[in-house]
Amino acid sequence: MAYPFQLPQLGYAYDALEPHIDARTMEIHHSKHHAGYTNKLNAALEGHPDLHSHAAEDLLRNLGDLPEAIRTAVRNNGGGFVNHRLFWDILTPGGADAPAGDLGRAVDDGFGSFDGLKDKLAAAAAGQFGSGWGWLVVNSTGGLEVVATANQDSPYSAGMTPILGIDVWEHAYYLHYQNRRPDYIAAIWNVINWDRVAAHFAAAQS
Ligand code: MN
């Protein structure tokens, strides 16, 4: 998927993730914030037709190859576009409540247990100072790793493939949780779509 980038539809209603993520937050987050990143990414690329065939992930993997005039705009808005597209995809109102199969084994190998992963990812997400993301990624050697990034910086720009992201910008939780970021992070485990995380894990390894 390349330029012009399209705001993806959610696979569920804005209120589907309640009470863990409230409908108003979802609506503003998707229709205003994510739409804004998408529009600004397209605006940055508009005058650069040579870049229009590239997937957004490829632009983020090779930020240093971009013209300096649009590098920061693509880093921020391309990151925002790609990060949120993954975020909506790995949320669900139902489904498996823990990783299984190859992903489950990799989680056990990498973190000792599912609880070990949850503790590490929650700490990374809660500990990210200011706006940013906590991530479960596949690193350059194919292993699972937990990292955090600031702002909309993407793991792709660091040579990693994100398979699960937790948005810890205040716009992701403030209406319902105010300053209680750890409560939002504790609740989000109820709505993670482990089937989709497993699909992203499989794709990252192939
Ligand atoms: Mn966000």
Residues whose N, C-alpha, C, O or C-beta is under 5 A from the ligand:
A	BS01	MN	D167 W169 A172
